[in-house]
Amino acid sequence: MSVRLFFAALLITAVQSSFCQTITVNKENRTVAVMVTDDAQVEANVAVVTVGFTAYGSDQQQTYLDATRTSNAVIDALHASGIKQDAIESADQSLTEIDDNDKLRYTKGIRFRFSQSWHVTVPAGAAADTIHTAVTAGANDSGGIQWKLDKDEVLEASAEDKALAHAQKIAERYAAGLKCKLGPMVYASNQVPVRGFFGGMLNTESASVKARNVNLKPLAIAPERITKSATVYAVFSIE
């Protein structure tokens, strides 16, 4: 948390973009101005999970046919787990030829690579089960999670309220130090910084995870705590 405090015994007439102030003497008004940045935090309640797979083959048509089977198996498994179609969004799909730069696969006769991925939006608590369901159905390139809130504006408002209350407490303390009484707020503004996102991916070489990991439990995943910041500039009159 950072706090910048500006006090003028008489009216503050302007605040420039660099947070500098122009102070003008005016016998009819006195103010105290405070700038405060505060945070509010809450656990994410929405997860956008990235699931997908990569398959290899020696023949273009066979590679594609194998990929369609895995693709449909993953989607069918997600649907069977209760995830609706409108919660699934295609992210990427491609069939590419492998050249001799990929020596490990090229020497084994592998010539084609197919990859596909989706973004699946689920409640935060269902993220681990979603990954588990997809991986056991053949999604060997899965695991990225973007944590979100279904209502960002509620957390933003909480951060703003917290910053404004903090600003008032500081203003009251400085007014008391000057043997004055803090009057009503006469001006306020705010800005909210943009938050970044977290993600990661699991990556295995085989699209046949299902057969080998039937008894595996879902991953232990804890939702990220979302933080919103608000900067409030507030001007109060003093009596």
N, C-alpha and C positions, 0 to 999 in steps of 0.2 A: 504494500500500500504506500502511495506517495501523496504527500500533502503539500500544497503551495498556498501560503497564506499571504494575502495582501490586505493591508489596513491603511485607510486614509482618514484623517481626522475630519476632513470635509468631503464633499461629493466627489465620487469617481465618475468621470464623464465618459470614458471610453475604454474598451478592452481590445487591444490589437491581436492579430492572429498569433503572434509569438508569445502571447500571454503577458506582454508588457502593458502598462497602464499610463494614461494621461490624467493627471490630477489637477483639478481646477478649484480654486477657493470659492466657496459659495456659503454665505452666512445662513441660508435658509434650510440647509439639509446636511446631515452627516450620515455616513454609511460605513459598514465593514463588509469586505468582500472575501470569500473563501473559495478555494478550488480543491476538491478532494476526489481521489480515485479509489473506489472500493470494488470488491469482488463478491459475487454470490455463486454458490456452488450446489449442484444437485446431481444425483446419479442418473446417467442416461437411461431412458426408457424405450428407446428404439435402436435397433441394430440393422445396418445395411451390410449384409454378409456377401462377400464375393466367393462364388464357387465355380469350379471349372475343371477341365481335364486337358491333357495332352496325350495324343496317340501317334504312334509311328508305324510305318509299313514299307514294304518293298514295291508295292504296286499302288498306283493312284486310286483306282477304283476300289480295291480292297480296303485301303486305308480309309477312304470315305465311308464305305459300308460299315466298317468296324466303328468308326466315329459316330455314325448315326445311331447305332445300337446303344453306345454309351450315353450319348446325348439324351435319347429318349428314356433310358433307364434312370438317369439322374432326375429328369423332370418328373417322371412317374413317381419316383420315391418321394420327392418334395411334395407333390400333390397328395400322395397317400398319407403323409405326415400331417396333413391339414392346412398346408400353405396354399392359398388361392393363387390363381393365375395372375391376377392383377398386382400381386406382390413380387412377381418375378419379372425382371427386365434383362433382355439380352445386352451384354456388354461388348463381346468380341467373338468372332469366329473366322478361322482362316485355314486354308489348305495350301501348304507351301512345299516346294521341292527342296530337298537337301543336297548340297553339293559336297565336293571332297574336302571342304574346309572343316566339316564335321567328321574328322577322320574316324572317331570311335564308332559312329553309326554307319558311316559310308563303307567301311571295310567289312561290316556285317551284312551288307546288301540292303540296308535301309535307305530309301530314297525320298520318302514323303513324311511330312509332319502335319498333323491336324490339331488345332487347339480351339477351344470354345469356353466362354465364361458367361456368368450371369450375376446380376446384383439382386439379392433376395432381401426384402424388407420384412422384418419380424420384430416382435417385442424383444427387448434386450435380454430377458431371461431365456429366450428360445434360441439364442445365437449358437450356443454349443451343440444343441440337438440338431440344428439346421446343418452345421458343418459335418456332424457325425453322419447324418442321413445321406448327405451328398457324397461324402468320401466313401462310405460303405457301398454306394451304388456305382462307384467308379470315378468320382470327381477327384482326380489325383493332384490337382493344382488349385487348392482351396484354402481359405482361412482369413483373408483380409476382412477387417471389420471397420466400418465407419460408425461411430457412436453418435447418436443424435437425441434431441428432445422433440416430442410431438408438438410442443408449444414453447418455442424459443422466447417469445415475447414475455412470458410469465417470469422467467429467470432474469431477463434483461430489466424488467420493471423492479424486481427484487433488488438487483444491484443498484439501480438508480435511487430507490427508496433508502437503501442503506447509506449510500454516499451523501444523499441530501440530509439525512438525520445526523450523520457525522459532521457535515458542514455546519449545521445549526449549533451543535455542541461546541465546536471550536469557536464559532462566532460569539456564543454566549460567554465563553471563558475569556475572550479578549475584551468584550464589552464590560464584563465585571472588573477586569483589571484596570480599565479606564474609568471606573466608578460610574459607568453608564448602564442603562437598561436596554436590552436588545429589543428592537421593534420588529414589525412584520417584514417578511421577505419581499423585496421589491423587484427582483429579477433572478432568473435561473435559466441555465442552458446545460445540455449534456451531449456526450458523444460516447459510443460504444464500440470498442475495438473488435476486429474480426478474429474468431477463434480458428486454430488449425485442427487438423484431423489426425487420427492415429490409424495405422493399418499394418497388416503383415500377411504373409502367405505361407501356406504349407505346400510342399512340393515333393511328390514321390515320382518314381520312374515308371510305376506300373499302373495300368488302368484296371487291374483285377484285384483291388484292395478288398472288395466285398467278400470274396471267397476265403481270404486269409484272416480277416478281422471280425468275424461274426460276433464274437463274444466281447469285443472291446466296448468300454464305456465311453460316453462323450467326454470331450476335453473339459478341464476345469477352467472356466472362463468367467471373469468378473467384469461387469460393465464399467466403463470409464466414467469418472466423475466430470461432468461438464461445468466449466467455469465461464461466467460472463463478467466483464468489467464495465463499469460506467464511470465516467468523469463528469462531475457536476461543478459548475461555477455558479455560486449563489451570492447575491448582494442583499444585505439586510440593513434596514435603517436602525439607527441608535438614537436613544432619547436621553 
